[in-house]
């Protein structure tokens, strides 16, 4: 235990390289930023970023936590200087913190596990919700001496916080409000996942079989991705290839809003990396097939041993008490418009507002060139509760 404690302290306070892409990007925008390292109960070391506010400001009841989605990271919220969500709220007097889930670019460390081995990747959104979010949220509240914060989660960031509120309902009181941007909770109507069923689910089943057979956990290693991202940015910036890249993104995410086509060279994040493949394929596929918001499906025998039933249990959405704001895009092919009434009905006691973004796809909220339209919706709801 003593060695473990020393290691945790070392990682917590060790000065990270100035080549940290998150720090570089925010500093280039003229904003002061600091990194903290937070260790979860099960040993994952998470990168947590803080936009350092001016010392003269008062931030009572204005702590904000931003959480990214699948195959993404905290850079989602700082892509465009002065426009992206983190800057928007920092400029308006909020104390902004940005989380990173285990396995993402800035959280690829563990006290004992090696991220180049499969054991490191044996997790799902369940662990992100039950371990990652509580560790980071408690750290932020301790640092700010506040009792509550405002949470914004995109896609899987919405999935994870929903899991947290269901599984650890005591955390409901730690949120002033929760804002779900294309929150990936109800997936049964997903047209992207439906496309992968043709014919009769064989495409997805074949992919899953390959993943399991080869024990794939990362599509590209972390080292390979740094080279790949630069290559993809250059590749997709070519006028001849641009439409091909756009077709790929829109096949999965939905048609982008007019004038809002996402420039892949702007992110330099995980969009093309698709880390933890099992999470990407098996979990979201099982959500679509089962039409349930359920825990991980380990198969009949392990489900019986672990859950006491052949099918994984559903999360108890009745445990959610905090104020929820749902934001969705009409062109989203992953979290489609038809899913919103179902989600709203499941969470009706907690939902305080629902906003529809015309023509937005799944990533226009953060990556699109109309991303500036999203933060005012959140601020409006925050000011009314």
C-alpha positions as CSV (number, residue, x, y, z in Angstrom):
1,X,0.0,0.0,0.0
2,X,2.9,2.4,0.8
3,X,4.4,1.8,-2.7
4,X,1.0,2.4,-4.3
5,X,0.5,5.6,-2.4
6,X,4.0,6.9,-3.5
7,X,3.3,6.0,-7.1
8,X,0.0,7.8,-7.0
9,X,1.6,11.0,-5.6
10,X,4.4,10.8,-8.1
11,X,1.9,10.6,-11.1
12,X,-0.3,13.3,-9.5
13,X,2.4,15.9,-9.3
14,X,4.9,14.9,-12.0
15,X,5.2,17.8,-14.5
16,X,3.9,16.6,-17.9
17,X,5.6,17.5,-21.1
18,X,4.9,20.8,-22.8
19,X,4.0,18.7,-25.9
20,X,0.7,17.9,-24.3
21,X,-1.7,18.7,-27.2
22,X,-4.5,19.9,-25.0
23,X,-2.3,22.4,-23.2
24,X,-0.7,23.6,-26.4
25,X,-4.0,24.2,-28.0
26,X,-5.5,26.2,-25.1
27,X,-2.4,28.2,-24.5
28,X,-2.3,29.1,-28.2
29,X,-5.8,30.5,-27.7
30,X,-4.4,32.8,-25.0
31,X,-6.0,30.9,-22.1
32,X,-4.2,29.6,-19.0
33,X,-4.7,25.9,-18.4
34,X,-3.5,23.3,-15.9
35,X,-3.5,19.5,-15.9
36,X,-4.3,17.3,-12.9
37,X,-4.1,13.5,-12.6
38,X,-6.9,11.7,-10.9
39,X,-6.7,8.1,-9.9
40,X,-9.9,6.0,-9.8
41,X,-10.8,3.3,-7.3
42,X,-9.7,0.6,-9.7
43,X,-6.4,2.3,-10.6
44,X,-6.9,4.2,-13.8
45,X,-5.1,7.5,-14.0
46,X,-7.2,10.2,-15.7
47,X,-6.1,13.5,-17.2
48,X,-8.3,16.3,-15.9
49,X,-7.9,19.9,-17.3
50,X,-8.8,23.2,-15.8
51,X,-9.1,26.5,-17.5
52,X,-7.5,28.7,-14.9
53,X,-9.8,31.7,-14.1
54,X,-8.5,35.2,-13.2
55,X,-7.8,35.4,-9.5
56,X,-10.1,38.4,-9.0
57,X,-13.2,36.6,-10.1
58,X,-15.8,35.0,-7.9
59,X,-17.1,31.6,-9.1
60,X,-19.8,30.8,-6.5
61,X,-22.2,28.2,-8.0
62,X,-20.5,28.5,-11.5
63,X,-18.4,25.3,-11.6
64,X,-18.8,23.5,-15.0
65,X,-17.6,20.0,-16.0
66,X,-17.4,19.1,-19.7
67,X,-17.2,15.4,-20.7
68,X,-16.5,14.0,-24.2
69,X,-18.0,11.1,-26.1
70,X,-16.7,7.8,-27.6
71,X,-13.4,7.9,-29.6
72,X,-12.9,11.5,-28.4
73,X,-11.3,13.5,-25.6
74,X,-11.3,16.9,-23.9
75,X,-10.1,18.7,-27.0
76,X,-13.7,18.4,-28.3
77,X,-14.5,21.5,-26.2
78,X,-11.6,23.7,-27.3
79,X,-11.4,23.2,-31.1
80,X,-12.2,26.7,-32.1
81,X,-10.6,29.7,-30.1
82,X,-13.2,31.9,-28.5
83,X,-16.1,29.9,-29.9
84,X,-15.9,26.4,-28.6
85,X,-17.9,25.6,-25.4
86,X,-15.0,25.7,-22.9
87,X,-14.0,29.2,-24.0
88,X,-17.6,30.4,-24.2
89,X,-18.3,29.6,-20.5
90,X,-14.9,30.6,-19.3
91,X,-15.4,34.1,-20.9
92,X,-18.7,34.3,-19.0
93,X,-17.2,33.8,-15.6
94,X,-17.5,30.0,-15.2
95,X,-14.9,27.8,-13.7
96,X,-14.4,25.2,-16.4
97,X,-13.1,21.7,-16.0
98,X,-12.7,19.1,-18.7
99,X,-12.6,15.3,-18.1
100,X,-11.1,12.4,-20.0
101,X,-12.4,8.9,-19.8
102,X,-10.1,5.9,-19.3
103,X,-8.4,4.8,-22.5
104,X,-8.7,8.1,-24.2
105,X,-5.7,10.1,-25.3
106,X,-5.1,11.9,-22.0
107,X,-6.1,8.9,-19.8
108,X,-4.1,6.0,-21.1
109,X,-2.3,5.1,-17.8
110,X,-2.9,2.7,-14.9
111,X,-1.1,2.0,-11.6
112,X,-0.3,-1.6,-12.6
113,X,-1.9,-2.4,-16.0
114,X,-0.2,-2.0,-19.4
115,X,-2.3,-0.1,-22.0
116,X,-0.7,-2.2,-24.7
117,X,-2.3,-5.3,-23.3
118,X,-5.9,-6.3,-23.4
119,X,-6.5,-6.4,-19.7
120,X,-6.2,-2.6,-19.6
121,X,-9.2,-2.3,-22.0
122,X,-11.6,-4.6,-20.2
123,X,-14.1,-1.9,-19.4
124,X,-17.2,-0.3,-20.8
125,X,-19.2,2.8,-20.2
126,X,-20.3,1.2,-16.9
127,X,-16.8,1.7,-15.4
128,X,-16.6,5.2,-16.9
129,X,-19.8,6.1,-15.2
130,X,-19.2,4.3,-11.9
131,X,-15.5,5.0,-11.4
132,X,-14.2,7.7,-13.7
133,X,-16.8,10.3,-13.3
134,X,-17.1,10.1,-9.5
135,X,-13.3,10.4,-9.2
136,X,-13.1,13.5,-11.4
137,X,-16.2,15.1,-10.0
138,X,-15.2,14.7,-6.4
139,X,-11.8,16.1,-7.2
140,X,-13.3,19.2,-8.8
141,X,-15.7,19.8,-6.0
142,X,-12.9,19.4,-3.5
143,X,-10.7,21.8,-5.4
144,X,-13.4,24.4,-5.8
145,X,-15.0,23.9,-2.3
146,X,-18.4,23.7,-4.0
147,X,-21.2,21.2,-3.3
148,X,-22.5,21.1,-6.9
149,X,-21.5,21.5,-10.5
150,X,-23.0,21.8,-13.9
151,X,-22.3,18.8,-16.2
152,X,-22.3,18.8,-20.0
153,X,-21.8,15.4,-21.7
154,X,-21.7,14.7,-25.4
155,X,-22.8,11.3,-26.7
156,X,-21.0,8.7,-24.5
157,X,-20.5,11.6,-22.0
158,X,-24.3,11.4,-21.6
159,X,-24.3,7.6,-21.4
160,X,-21.7,7.6,-18.6
161,X,-23.5,10.3,-16.4
162,X,-26.8,8.4,-16.8
163,X,-25.1,5.2,-15.6
164,X,-23.6,7.2,-12.7
165,X,-26.9,8.6,-11.6
166,X,-28.6,5.2,-11.9
167,X,-25.9,3.2,-10.1
168,X,-24.7,5.7,-7.6
169,X,-27.8,7.8,-6.9
170,X,-26.1,9.7,-4.1
171,X,-24.4,11.7,-6.9
172,X,-27.7,13.2,-8.0
173,X,-27.2,15.9,-5.3
174,X,-23.8,16.8,-6.7
175,X,-25.2,18.1,-10.0
176,X,-26.9,21.5,-10.3
177,X,-28.0,20.4,-13.7
178,X,-27.0,17.8,-16.4
179,X,-27.0,18.7,-20.1
180,X,-27.1,15.8,-22.6
181,X,-25.8,16.7,-26.1
182,X,-26.9,13.9,-28.3
183,X,-26.8,11.7,-25.2
184,X,-26.3,8.0,-26.3
185,X,-28.9,6.4,-24.0
186,X,-31.7,5.2,-26.2
187,X,-30.2,3.6,-29.4
188,X,-32.9,1.3,-30.7
189,X,-33.8,3.7,-33.6
190,X,-30.2,4.4,-34.7
191,X,-30.1,4.4,-38.5
192,X,-26.3,4.1,-38.5
193,X,-26.4,0.9,-36.5
194,X,-29.3,-0.3,-38.7
195,X,-27.2,0.1,-41.8
196,X,-24.6,-2.3,-40.3
197,X,-27.3,-5.0,-40.0
198,X,-27.4,-5.6,-43.8
199,X,-27.8,-8.4,-44.6
200,X,-29.4,-9.8,-41.5
201,X,-26.7,-8.4,-39.2
202,X,-23.9,-10.2,-40.9
203,X,-21.6,-7.1,-41.3
204,X,-21.6,-6.4,-37.6
205,X,-21.5,-10.0,-36.6
206,X,-18.4,-10.5,-38.8
207,X,-16.7,-7.5,-37.3
208,X,-17.4,-8.7,-33.8
209,X,-16.1,-12.1,-34.6
210,X,-12.8,-10.7,-35.9
211,X,-12.4,-8.4,-32.9
212,X,-12.9,-11.3,-30.5
213,X,-10.7,-13.7,-32.5
214,X,-7.8,-11.3,-32.8
215,X,-8.3,-9.9,-29.3
216,X,-8.3,-6.4,-30.7
217,X,-8.6,-3.6,-28.2
218,X,-7.3,-0.6,-30.0
219,X,-7.8,0.0,-33.7
220,X,-4.4,1.8,-33.8
221,X,-1.8,1.9,-31.0
222,X,-1.3,5.3,-29.3
223,X,2.0,5.8,-31.1
224,X,0.6,4.9,-34.5
225,X,-2.4,7.2,-34.0
226,X,-0.2,10.3,-33.6
227,X,1.2,9.6,-37.1
228,X,-2.2,8.5,-38.5
229,X,-4.0,11.7,-37.3
230,X,-1.5,13.9,-39.2
231,X,-1.8,11.7,-42.3
232,X,-5.6,11.8,-42.1
233,X,-5.7,15.5,-41.7
234,X,-3.5,16.0,-44.8
235,X,-5.4,13.3,-46.7
236,X,-8.8,14.8,-46.0
237,X,-7.6,18.3,-46.6
238,X,-7.0,17.4,-50.3
239,X,-9.8,18.8,-52.5
240,X,-10.0,15.5,-54.3
241,X,-10.4,13.4,-51.2
242,X,-12.5,15.8,-49.1
243,X,-15.8,14.4,-50.3
244,X,-14.7,10.8,-49.5
245,X,-13.9,11.8,-45.9
246,X,-17.2,13.7,-45.7
247,X,-19.1,10.7,-46.9
248,X,-17.5,8.5,-44.3
249,X,-18.3,10.9,-41.4
250,X,-21.9,11.5,-42.6
251,X,-22.6,7.8,-43.1
252,X,-22.0,7.3,-39.4
253,X,-22.9,10.7,-37.9
254,X,-25.6,12.0,-40.3
255,X,-25.5,14.8,-42.8
256,X,-23.8,17.9,-41.4
257,X,-25.7,21.2,-41.0
258,X,-25.5,23.6,-44.0
259,X,-22.2,25.4,-43.8
260,X,-21.0,23.2,-40.9
261,X,-18.9,20.5,-42.5
262,X,-16.4,19.3,-40.0
263,X,-12.7,19.9,-40.9
264,X,-10.8,16.8,-39.7
265,X,-7.6,18.8,-39.6
266,X,-9.0,21.0,-36.8
267,X,-9.5,18.3,-34.1
268,X,-6.2,16.4,-33.9
269,X,-8.0,14.2,-31.5
270,X,-9.4,10.6,-31.4
271,X,-12.1,10.8,-34.0
272,X,-10.4,8.4,-36.4
273,X,-8.7,6.3,-33.7
274,X,-11.7,4.4,-32.3
275,X,-9.9,3.2,-29.3
276,X,-11.4,0.3,-27.2
277,X,-13.0,-1.4,-30.2
278,X,-15.1,-3.8,-28.0
279,X,-16.9,-0.7,-26.5
280,X,-17.5,0.8,-30.0
281,X,-18.8,-2.4,-31.5
282,X,-20.3,-4.8,-29.0
283,X,-21.8,-2.4,-26.5
284,X,-23.6,0.0,-28.8
285,X,-24.6,-2.9,-31.0
286,X,-26.1,-4.7,-28.1
287,X,-28.0,-1.6,-27.1
288,X,-29.5,-1.4,-30.6
289,X,-30.4,-5.1,-30.8
290,X,-31.8,-5.4,-27.2
291,X,-33.6,-2.0,-27.4
292,X,-32.7,-1.7,-23.7
293,X,-30.5,0.6,-21.7
294,X,-28.7,-2.3,-20.0
295,X,-25.4,-3.4,-18.5
296,X,-22.7,-5.2,-20.5
297,X,-23.8,-8.5,-22.0
298,X,-21.2,-11.1,-21.2
299,X,-23.2,-14.0,-22.7
300,X,-25.6,-16.4,-21.0
301,X,-23.4,-18.3,-18.6
302,X,-21.4,-15.3,-17.4
303,X,-24.5,-13.2,-17.1
304,X,-26.0,-15.8,-14.8
305,X,-22.9,-15.9,-12.7
306,X,-22.5,-12.2,-12.5
307,X,-26.1,-10.8,-12.6
308,X,-28.1,-13.9,-11.6
309,X,-30.0,-13.8,-14.8
310,X,-29.4,-14.8,-18.5
311,X,-29.8,-11.2,-19.8
312,X,-28.0,-8.2,-18.4
313,X,-30.2,-6.1,-16.1
314,X,-31.4,-2.7,-17.2
315,X,-30.2,0.5,-15.5
316,X,-32.8,1.9,-13.1
317,X,-33.6,5.3,-14.7
318,X,-36.0,6.0,-11.8
319,X,-32.9,6.7,-9.7
320,X,-32.3,9.9,-11.6
321,X,-33.5,12.9,-9.7
322,X,-31.3,15.8,-10.9
323,X,-32.4,18.3,-13.5
324,X,-31.8,17.2,-17.1
325,X,-31.6,19.1,-20.3
326,X,-31.8,17.1,-23.6
327,X,-30.3,18.6,-26.8
328,X,-30.5,16.7,-30.0
329,X,-30.0,17.2,-33.8
330,X,-32.5,16.4,-36.5
331,X,-29.8,14.9,-38.8
332,X,-28.2,12.7,-36.1
333,X,-28.0,9.1,-37.4
334,X,-26.8,7.7,-34.0
335,X,-29.1,9.3,-31.5
336,X,-32.1,9.9,-33.8
337,X,-35.0,12.2,-33.3
338,X,-37.4,9.2,-32.8
339,X,-35.4,8.2,-29.7
340,X,-36.0,11.6,-27.9
341,X,-39.7,11.1,-26.9
342,X,-38.7,7.6,-25.5
343,X,-35.9,9.1,-23.5
344,X,-38.0,12.0,-22.3
345,X,-40.7,9.7,-21.2
346,X,-38.3,7.5,-19.3
347,X,-36.8,10.5,-17.5
348,X,-39.9,12.7,-17.4
349,X,-39.7,13.5,-13.7
350,X,-36.2,15.0,-14.2
351,X,-36.3,16.7,-17.7
352,X,-36.6,20.4,-17.4
353,X,-36.0,21.3,-21.1
354,X,-35.6,19.7,-24.5
355,X,-33.9,21.6,-27.4
356,X,-34.0,20.5,-31.1
357,X,-31.1,21.6,-33.3
358,X,-32.3,21.7,-36.9
359,X,-30.0,20.0,-39.4
360,X,-27.4,19.1,-36.7
361,X,-25.8,15.7,-37.0
362,X,-24.1,13.8,-34.1
363,X,-20.9,15.9,-34.0
364,X,-22.1,19.3,-35.1
365,X,-22.6,20.2,-31.5
366,X,-18.8,20.3,-30.9
367,X,-16.9,19.9,-34.2
368,X,-19.2,21.7,-36.7
369,X,-18.7,25.3,-37.7
370,X,-22.0,26.1,-36.2
371,X,-20.9,24.9,-32.8
372,X,-21.4,28.4,-31.4
373,X,-25.1,27.8,-31.4
374,X,-25.0,25.2,-28.7
375,X,-23.6,26.9,-25.6
376,X,-26.3,29.6,-25.5
377,X,-29.0,26.9,-25.2
378,X,-27.3,25.5,-22.2
379,X,-26.8,28.9,-20.6
380,X,-30.5,29.7,-21.1
381,X,-31.6,26.6,-19.3
382,X,-29.0,27.1,-16.5
383,X,-30.4,30.6,-15.9
384,X,-34.0,29.3,-15.5
385,X,-33.5,26.6,-12.9
